[in-house]
């Protein structure tokens, strides 16, 4: 008997891991905090895009 409405875990693809690692590198670099935030904004958008694409694919 199948369970309906069962949640599945979203698998992180290599693209998502790459974005996470790049984000950690950006925040570890000794650069001005304003530049860190300016670099993090497109990176965050890319993460959201890739996460929802992977979530849609796993459903």
Contact map, one row per residue, 1 for C-alpha under 8 A:
11100000000000000000000000000000000000000000000000000000000
11110000000000000000000000000000000000000000000000000000000
11111100000000000000000000000000000000000000000000000000000
01111100000000000000000000000000000000000000000000000000000
00111110000000000000000000000000000000000000000000000000000
00111111000000000000000000000000000000000000000000000000000
00001111100000000000000000000000000000000000000000000000000
00000111110000000000000000000000000000000000000000000000011
00000011111000000000000000000000000000000000000000000000000
00000001111100000000000000000000000000000000000000000110010
00000000111110000000000000000000000000000000000000000110010
00000000011111111000000000000000000000000000000000100100000
00000000001111111000000000000000000000000000000000000100000
00000000000111111100000000000000000000000000000000000000000
00000000000111111110000000000000000000000000000001000000000
00000000000111111111000000000000000000000000001001100000000
00000000000111111111100000000000000000000000000000000000000
00000000000001111111110000000000000000000000000000000000000
00000000000000111111111000000000000000000010011000000000000
00000000000000011111111100000000000000000000001000000000000
00000000000000001111111110000000000000000000000000000000000
00000000000000000111111111000000000000000000000000000000000
00000000000000000011111111100000000000010010000000000000000
00000000000000000001111111110000000000000000000000000000000
00000000000000000000111111111000000000000000000000000000000
00000000000000000000011111111000000100110000000000000000000
00000000000000000000001111111100000100000000000000000000000
00000000000000000000000111111100000000000000000000000000000
00000000000000000000000011111110000000000000000000000000000
00000000000000000000000000111111000000000000000000000000000
00000000000000000000000000001111101100000000000000000000000
00000000000000000000000000000111111100000000000000000000000
00000000000000000000000000000011111110000000000000000000000
00000000000000000000000000000001111111000000000000000000000
00000000000000000000000000000011111111100000000000000000000
00000000000000000000000001100011111111110000000000000000000
00000000000000000000000000000000111111111000000000000000000
00000000000000000000000000000000011111111100000000000000000
00000000000000000000000001000000001111111110000000000000000
00000000000000000000001001000000000111111111000000000000000
00000000000000000000000000000000000011111111100000000000000
00000000000000000000000000000000000001111111110000000000000
00000000000000000010001000000000000000111111111000000000000
00000000000000000000000000000000000000011111111100000000000
00000000000000000000000000000000000000001111111110000000000
00000000000000000010000000000000000000000111111111000000000
00000000000000010011000000000000000000000011111111100000000
00000000000000000000000000000000000000000001111111110000000
00000000000000000000000000000000000000000000111111111000000
00000000000000110000000000000000000000000000011111111100000
00000000000100010000000000000000000000000000001111111110000
00000000000000000000000000000000000000000000000111111111000
00000000000000000000000000000000000000000000000011111111100
00000000011110000000000000000000000000000000000001111111110
00000000011000000000000000000000000000000000000000111111111
00000000000000000000000000000000000000000000000000011111111
00000000000000000000000000000000000000000000000000001111111
00000001011000000000000000000000000000000000000000000111111
00000001000000000000000000000000000000000000000000000011111
